[in-house]
């Protein structure tokens, strides 16, 4: 149950709505029990009065008004309880998703890298949704049930102490036993159900996202079979769940019947020491109605296994410690946006070898550095360290003369524009995908940025409202790359980090982009990663990386004169 503590703390914010929901649930329950109890007594008393002289003095109006009032209160109370409880629960789930996301964001790309996208989506949606069971199926029914039993016992004890205490004791015993028994019966199946539901969604998303490739390589049927297998497991879990729920309700109805027989037997000689009268019917109908207190928990605790499993899965994210933490407040720096790396060493989690070894680089403010090297030499890792996706294992990274650990996240993001190897396109409009770089930009500025990267044709039909689809499926790889460049232009930060920005572009477009960069580089501190050894004479310095180490460093002409590794690479062009 400790796994639920982080989520129960969120209840404080919505205590009023949740408490009001339980109060309305209690009032509705009391109206339901009162309706059946009063109706049973009224019918019996009216029948007895009709057979005696009391028919002339019996008050038919007051009990009738009570029955009608209880019926109206029950209807209004049930509607109000649903509205209030679900409104509070939905707000609670909203806060929980925000809470989960705020805990998740600092883990990217560190500890979140080992969780698949489909599984993360399942946690954010299905596992968070499972948390509503805590209030709606566990907390509220138990609290309402306890107070309901105490109140009903007190009222019945006013008529007959023995009958009231007997009914109250048995109901309280059932309230304690039922959750324990059916939690035990449903816990393992509930855990398996949650995991199999996640597995089905993961398999289905893998099949959907990779359908084209799976079909091309003849693996589509194997992946579809995996979906069917996961679905069969889930259906089997749901069948067990339904059987347990049915058994819980059936046994509760059986217990209600036996308790009714017991109460009739005890009340047969009269209630409260009186001769047998309509109060026997009151006790009988109160016993029948009292099981409405227990029905909400009849099978609710079998869901506790699912809820606890979902809580554990969420806690893997919520309770994880981020690899990188940022100061909450910005600090004052020199505004001279230099970049310095001193004796930097870094290795990825679970990696056997270091990605960078004793790397020392310096880029003065307003200067440009090109980094070249083979795939896997550590070029992109350098940018990730400067962007502080990761922290160095050894050494120091400094921006504007201050250690990067002193920069707040907002301050760092505002100071850097990045074009990464993989440009992520949102499932939204062209405007959505550009304005994220500059929310205040006008449509004219967005169109101008597109025109600079030769993507103005994307606005030909419906302008910036053009829908790009999931992951930009309607765009080519080169178009995605140019949207990333357009974002960097719009963001217009003093530090520009470019990772293979011209990869996948034809020579003509590459020339246009390089000319655009030549204009945009002015006054900015630039790190430019490339495989293509062209246009490098325009940079202030070139760094050749191999196996995570700086092999050569200097100006283009100087490196050519040294006739080292950089010279050899140029000779192969």
N, C-alpha and C positions, 0 to 999 in steps of 0.2 A: 504493500500500500504506500510505501515511501516514494515509489515512482510517481505518485499522483500529487505529491506536495508542491512541486513548482507550479502546477496548474490551479490547485486550490487557492494559492495566494492571489491569483488573478480575480477570485471571487470578491475580494474586498471592494474593488472598484464598482461592482454592480450589486452590492449587497442589498440595496433598496429594492430593485426590480426582482431579484431572486427571492428575497424575503416576502415581498408582496405576492409573488406567484405561489409560494407555499401557503400563505395566509388564505388566498383565494381557493387553493386546492383543498385546504382544510374546511373552509366554509361550504364548498361544493359537496364535499364528502359528507359533512354533517347534515346538509340539506337532503342528500340522497337517503342517508340512514333514517333521518327524521321522517321523510316522505313515506317510506315503506313501513316504518314502525307505527307512525300515527295512522296510516291507512288501515293497517291490520287491526289495530285496536278499535278504530272508528267503525269499521264494518262489523266487527264482533259485537261491540257495545250497541250499535244501532239494531242489530239482529235481536239481541237479548231484550233491548228496550221495547222493540216491536211486539214481543211476546208477553210483555207484562204491562202493568198500568203506567210504568215509567215512560211509555211512549208519549205521554202528554206533557211530561216535564223535561224530557231529554233535550239537551241543547245540540241540535244538528248543525247550527250555523258556525259556531266557533271552531269545532274540529274540521269542518269542511273548508273554512277559510284558511286554517292551518295547512291542510293538504295542498290547497291551491297555491298558497304562499311558498310552501316548500318546493313545489314543482317549478314555480317561476324562479325562485332563488337558485335552484339546481341548474336550470338552463342558463341563466345569466352568469352564474358563478363559473360554470364550465367554459363558457365562451371567454369570460374575462381572464380566467386562469391560463387558457391556451394562448391568448394574445400576450399577456404579460410575461409568462414563462418563456415562450418562444422568442419574444422580442429580446428579453434579457440574455437568453442563450445564444442567439445570433450575434448580439453585440459582444458577448464573451468570446465566441469563436473568432470574430473579427480581430479582437485584441490578441487572441492566442496566435493567429496567423502572423500578425505584425510582430509579436514577441518572438515567434519562431524565426521569422525572416531576419530580424535584427541580430539574432544569435547565429544564424546561418551565414550572413554576408561576410563577417570577419573571418570565417573559416575557409573562404574561397581565395586561392585555389588549394590551400594547405590540406586540412583534414577532410574537406569535402570532396577532394579529388578521387577518393576511393569509393564514393557512392555514385551509382549510376543515375543518369538523368531521370529515367522512368521511376526508379525507386525514390528519388528525392521528390518528384512530383507526387507520388503516392503518399509520402509522409506529409507533404504540405496540404494535401486535400483529404484523403481518406482517413489518415491517422488523426489529424486534427478534428475531423468530423466525429470520430469515435469518442472524443472527449465530452460531447454533449450527453453521453450516457451517464456520466458521473452525476450530473445534476438531475436530469429528467427521469432517469431510471433507478438511481441509487440514493442520492442525498435527499431529494424532495420526498419520494415515497416513504423512506424510512422515518424521517422527521414527522411527516404528516401522520403516518401510521401509529407512531408512538403516542403522539398527543391525542389522536383520535381514539385510541384504545383507552387511554386514561380518562378522557372526558366521558366516553360511553359507559365505562365502568362506574364512574361517579354518579351518573344519572340513574343507572339501573340499581345501584346500591341504595338510592333514595327510596326505591320501591321495595327492594329485597336485598339485604346485604349478602346473603349466601349466593343467590343467583348472579348478582353483579360481580362479585369477586371471582366466582367460578368461571364465568364467561371471560372476564378480563385476564385472568391468569392463563387460560388456555390460548387466547388470542396472542398474548405477549410471548408465550412459549413458542407458538408457531412462527411469530415474527422473528424470533431469534434463530430457530432451527432451520426454517426454510431457506434463508439466504446462504447459510453455511453449507447445507446439503447440496443445493443446486449450483453453488459456486464450485464445489469439489467435482461435481459431475460434469460441469461445462468448461472448466478452466483449460484443460489440455486441448479440447476441441476448439475452444475459442482462440487459443494461441495459434493453433494450426490454421484456423479459418483466416485470421488476419494475415499470416505469412503467405498463405496460398492466394489470397486476394491480391496481395502485392505482387506475387510471382506472375499471376495471370496478366496483370496490367503491364508488367515489365516485358513479358513475352509478346504481348499484343503490340506494344509500342515498337519493339525491335522489328517485328514483322512489317508494321506499317512504314516505318522510316526506311527500312532497307529492302522494300519489296522489289524495286527495280533490279538491284544487284543480286538479290536472292534468286530472282527469276532467271537472270542471265547465267548464273553459275549452277542452276539446277538444284538449289538448296531450299526453295520456297516451301516444298511439301514437308520437309523435315522441321522447319520452323513452325509451320501451321500445325503439325502434329504435336509439337511442344505446347502450343496454345491449348489444343484439345485436352492434352494430359493435365495441364494446370487447371483447366476448367472442370474436368471430371473430379479432381481432388477437392476443388472448392464446392462443387455440388454435393459431394459426399459429406463435407463438413456442414453444409447448410441443412442437409437431411438429418444429421445427428442433432443439430441445433433445434430443428423443428420438433423432433421426437422428445428432446428434453423439455422444451417449452410446453408441449402438449401434456407430457407426464406431470409437470409441475402444476398446471391448471387442473388436470383431472384429479390428482390427489388432493388438491385444495378443495375441490367441489365435494369429494368423498369425505374429507374432514369436516366440511360444513354440514353435510348430512348427518354424520355421527354426532356432531356437537348439537345439532338441532334436536335429535332424539334425546340426548342427555338433558338438555334444558327443558324439554317437554316433560320428561320423567320427573325432574326435580320440581317443576312448577305445577304438576298435576293436582296436588292437594291444595293449591292456592298460593298466591303471591303475597308476601309480607304478613303471613299468619292469617289471612282472610280466607273466606270460602272461595272455591273456584269461580272465577269471574273473567271478564274480557282482558284483564291484565295478563292472563296466560298467553293470549294472542300477541299482546305487546312484546312479551319476552321472546316468543317464537319468531316474530317478524324482526325484532332487533337482532336476534342471532343470525337470521338469514342475511340481513342487510350488513351486518358487521364484517362479512367476508369481502365486502367492497374495499375495506381497509387493506386487505392482504393481496387482492388481485394484482395490483401494480407491481408487487415484488414476487409474484408467483414464479416467474422465470427471468426476472430482471438480472439476478446475480449470475446467471450463466453468461451474460454479456460482460461481466467484470473481467473474465479472462481475456476477451478481445480488447477491452479498454486498457488493461494493464500492459498487454503486449504492445499496443499502439503507443502507450506512454513510454515504454522502454525504448522503442524505436525513435521517438521524438527526443528522448533524453540523450541518445547518442550524439545528437546535434546540439541540443540546448546546453548540456553540461560539458561539452568539449571546450578545451582551452585553445583560443586562436594562436596560430603560429606567429602572427604579426598583430601588434596592438599600437594604436595611434594616440597621441595626446589629445585631450578634449579641446584645448584652447590653442589658437594659432600663436606664433611668436614673430617677433620683428627680425627681419634679416636685411642683408645689404642691398637686395634687388639687383645684384650683379650675378646673373644666373649661370655660374660656372658649375662644372661637374667634375668631381674628383673621386677616384677609386684608389685606395691604398692597400696593397697586399691582400686583396680580396680572395678568399677561398669559399667555395660553396659546393654542396652536394645535395641532391634531391632526397627526400625521405625514401628509405629502403633501397637506395642506390648503392652499388658496390664501389663505384669510382666517383671522384670529384668532377663536377661539371666545369669548375673554374679553379685554377691553381695559381696563387700568388700573383693576381692581376693588378697592375698599377697603371692607371690612365689619368690624364688630366685634360679637360676641355675648357679653355678659357671662355668667359662670357662673350657671346656673339661669334664664336668660332664654330667650325664644322669639322666633325670627325667621321670618317668612313671606316666601317669595320667589315673586313672580308674574311673568308675562311670557308672550309668545307662544312657540309651538313654535320651537326653534332659537335662542332668545335666550341660551342658556348656563347655564340653571338646573341641569340634570343634570350639566353639566361641573363646576360648583362643588362638588357633592357628591363627584364622582370625585376632585377634587383634595384635598378634606378627608379622603377615605378613602385617599388616596395610591395610587390606581390609576395616576395620572400625576404627574409633577413639573411645577411651573410653569416657564415659559420665563423669566419675569422676576417680581420681587416676592418675597413671603414669605407662607407659611401657618404659623400657630402655634396649638398647642393647649396649654391650661394654662400659657401664658406661654413655652413652649419651641417652637423650630422643629420642624416635623413630621418633618424629616429625622433628628432625634435620637431619635425613638420607634422602638423595636423593633417588628417586625410583630405579635408576640403581644400586646404592650402596647397597640398601637393598636387591634387588633381587640377586645380586651377592653374598651376604653374607649368603643367606638361600637356602636350598634345601627342597622342600616340596613334600610329597606324600599324596595327599588328598583322601578323601573317594571316590569321583568320579573322576576317571582318564579319561580325555578327549582325545580321539583319533582323529587325523586329518584324513580327507578324502584324504589320500595320501599313499605314500610308507612307508615301515618300516624305511627306511633311514630318510625320512622327520620327522617321529614321534620321532626319537631318536636324530637327529642332532640339534633339537631345544634346547636341554639341553646343547649342546656343539658344536656350529657351526664349530669349527676348528677340530673336531674329525675325524680321518681317519676311513676307513671302518673296519680296523682291531680292532680299539678301540670299535667301535659300536658292532661288532660281539662278542668281549670279554665280553662286558656288558651284552649282551643277554645270553651268555653262563653262566655267573654268576647267572642269575635268571632262568636258566633252560628253556630258550626259543630259543636255537640254532636251534631247528627243524623248526622254522619259515623261516629260510634261505635255507632250503633244495632244493627248486625248482629253484627259480631265485634270490636267495640271498637277499640282502637288497632292491631290487627293488620290492619285494612282495607287492602287493596292499592290504591295510587293509580295504578299503571300508568306507562308511559313518558311522562315529562314531565307527569304528572298529567292524562292524557287524559280521565279520568272526572270531572274537576272543571271547573266553569265558570270564566270569567276572574275573576269576583268572588270565588269560593271560593279560587282560587289567591292572590289579593291578600290575603285575610283570613288565610290560612296564613302569609304573610309577616309580617303584623302580629302573629300569635300568636308567631312566632319572636322578634320584637322584644320582646314582653312577657316572654317566658321569659329572654331574654338579659339584659334589665334593666340596660343599660349607662348610665353617666351622660350620655353624649352620644347624642342621638337624631336620626337623619337620615332624613327621610321624603320620598320622591319620588312625588308623586301617589298617596298611600295610599288615597284614596277613589275613584279613577278606576274606572269600571265598576260602581259600587255604586248600588243604587236609593236614593231619598231617605231612606226609613225606615232602611235599614242604615247609610247615611252618617251620619245623626243619632246612631245608636247608637255608631258607631265614634268620632265626634267627642267624644261624652260620655266614652267610654272613654279617649281621649287626654287629655281634660281632667283625668282622675284620674291618669293615668300620667305626665303632664308635670311633675308637682310635683317640684321640686328638680332637674330635669334641664335640660341645655342642649339646645335644640331648634332645628333648621332644618327648616322645613316648606315643601315646594314644591307649588304647586297652580295649576291653571287656573281653578278655581272661586272667585270672590271672595265667599265666604260664611264666616261665623264668624271673619273676620280681625280683628274688634275685640278678640278675646281675646288677641292676640299683642302682645308688647312693642314690636315694630317690624315694618315691612313694607318690603321692597326690591322695586322694580320694575325688571326688567332688560329692555333692548331692544338687540339686535345686540351682545350681549356687554358692554354698558356699564350702569352704575348710572344709571338715568334719574331715579328719585325714591327717597327714603328717609325714613322717619319713621313715626309712629304712625298708625293708621287714620284717626282724626278729624282729625289735622293734615294728612294728605294730601288729605282731602276738602275741607278749608277752602282749600287752595292752588288747588283747581279746575284741576289739571293733567291729565296723562295718566291717572293713577290714577282721578281723579274721572270722566273721560270713560268709562273702562271700567266703572265702577260704574253709570253712567247707562244703559248698554246692557243691564243685567240685567233 
